[in-house]
Amino acid sequence: MNQKIILLFLFLFTFPLVHADIGDTIKTVWESVLSVGSLQFLGITPDTAVVAFTRILLVIFVFAILFGV
């Protein structure tokens, strides 16, 4: 009886893995990570992102100079 239950659980847990296209899933996850990293979800263009990132770096630099000395 235990062997049938174990086989049933193995079948139920491995069946979705057989039907998943792992390449497409990885591609979708990678595109999501890149879109978050490029701030596209905020509507920021690449040129604006560079300017914003530079401003953030300058603020951190000034903060470090003012409070580090």
Buried (B, 14 or more C-beta within 10 A) or exposed (E): EEEEEEEEEEEEEEEEEEEEEEEEEEEEEEEEEEEEEEBEEEEBEEEEBEEEEEEEEEEEEEEEEEEEE
